[in-house]
Amino acid sequence: MKVLDEFKEFAMRGNVLDLAVGVIMGAAFAPIVGTLVDNIVMPPIGYLLAGIDFSSLAVSIPTPTDPVLIKYGLFLNALIKFAITAFAIFLVIKAVNSMKKPAAAAAAPAPTPSEVYLKEIRDLLAKRS
């Protein structure tokens, strides 16, 4: 039973739950960003660059049978998707953090008895002068 209790304590920590929510949201957000990049962002960029389709960019390495393609255009698309996803997650986290209430300022601790006595001595010495 002890192992189950430890696992429950671990799983119910705030950081683990936040991480799980982040992973689920990221997985749900990925197709949206993929569609955005492939169908909205990349066509105008390709048009501006004389009709280049990034997804078809590749370097061919000849082999005796079939050429091997290094598809760096797909990698460029993936980098753009990552940048858009990271920026969107940044904006979401920034919005959530702005909605959080600031922590209440902790009250100053009461002075220790020795501090009180030292202040009284200081005040008495100041009156003598």
C-alpha positions in Angstrom: 0.0 0.0 0.0 2.8 2.4 0.7 3.9 2.5 -2.9 0.4 3.3 -4.1 0.2 6.1 -1.5 3.6 7.5 -2.7 2.4 7.3 -6.3 -0.8 9.1 -5.5 1.1 11.9 -3.8 3.4 12.1 -6.8 0.6 12.2 -9.3 -1.4 14.8 -7.4 1.4 17.3 -7.3 0.6 20.5 -9.1 3.6 20.3 -11.5 2.7 16.8 -12.7 -0.9 17.8 -13.4 0.2 21.0 -15.1 2.6 19.0 -17.3 -0.2 16.5 -18.2 -2.5 19.3 -19.2 0.2 20.9 -21.2 1.0 17.7 -23.1 -2.7 17.1 -23.9 -3.2 20.7 -25.0 -0.1 20.5 -27.2 -1.2 17.3 -28.8 -4.6 18.9 -29.5 -3.1 22.1 -30.8 -0.6 20.4 -33.2 -3.1 19.6 -36.0 -4.4 23.2 -35.9 -0.9 24.6 -36.2 -0.1 22.1 -38.9 -3.0 23.2 -40.9 -2.3 26.8 -40.4 1.3 26.5 -41.5 0.6 24.2 -44.5 -2.4 25.9 -45.9 -2.2 29.6 -44.8 1.4 30.6 -43.9 3.5 28.6 -46.4 1.6 29.3 -49.7 2.1 33.1 -49.5 5.8 32.5 -48.6 6.1 30.1 -51.5 4.4 32.7 -53.8 6.8 35.4 -52.7 9.8 33.1 -53.4 8.8 32.5 -57.0 6.3 29.7 -56.4 8.6 27.4 -54.3 6.7 24.7 -52.4 8.7 24.1 -49.3 7.3 20.6 -48.7 8.8 19.5 -52.1 12.3 20.9 -51.4 14.8 18.0 -51.3 18.3 17.0 -52.1 18.7 13.8 -54.2 21.6 11.5 -53.5 22.1 9.1 -56.3 22.3 5.4 -55.5 22.5 2.3 -57.8 18.8 1.6 -57.5 16.7 4.5 -56.4 17.8 8.0 -55.4 17.7 8.9 -51.7 15.9 12.1 -51.0 16.9 14.4 -48.1 13.6 16.4 -47.7 14.8 19.5 -46.0 11.7 21.4 -47.0 9.6 19.3 -44.7 12.1 20.1 -41.9 11.7 23.8 -42.6 7.9 23.4 -42.4 8.4 21.6 -39.0 10.5 24.4 -37.7 7.9 27.0 -38.7 5.2 24.9 -37.0 7.3 24.6 -33.9 7.9 28.4 -33.8 4.2 29.2 -34.2 3.3 26.6 -31.5 5.9 27.9 -29.1 4.7 31.4 -29.6 1.0 30.5 -29.1 1.8 28.5 -25.9 3.8 31.5 -24.7 0.8 33.8 -25.3 -1.5 31.4 -23.5 0.8 31.1 -20.5 1.3 34.8 -20.4 -2.5 35.3 -20.3 -3.0 32.7 -17.6 -0.2 34.3 -15.5 -1.8 37.8 -15.9 -5.1 36.4 -14.5 -3.5 35.0 -11.4 -4.0 37.1 -8.3 -0.7 38.4 -6.9 0.4 36.8 -3.7 -0.6 38.8 -0.6 2.4 40.5 0.9 3.6 38.7 4.0 3.2 40.7 7.2 6.5 41.8 8.7 7.5 39.5 11.6 7.2 40.9 15.1 10.5 42.2 16.5 12.2 39.8 18.9 12.4 40.8 22.6 16.1 41.7 22.2 15.3 44.1 19.4 12.7 45.8 21.5 15.1 46.2 24.4 17.8 47.5 22.1 15.4 50.1 20.7 14.4 51.2 24.2 18.1 51.6 25.1 18.7 53.6 21.9 15.8 55.9 22.6 17.0 56.5 26.2 20.5 57.3 25.0 19.1 59.7 22.4 17.2 61.5 25.1 20.3 61.9 27.3 22.2 63.6 24.4 
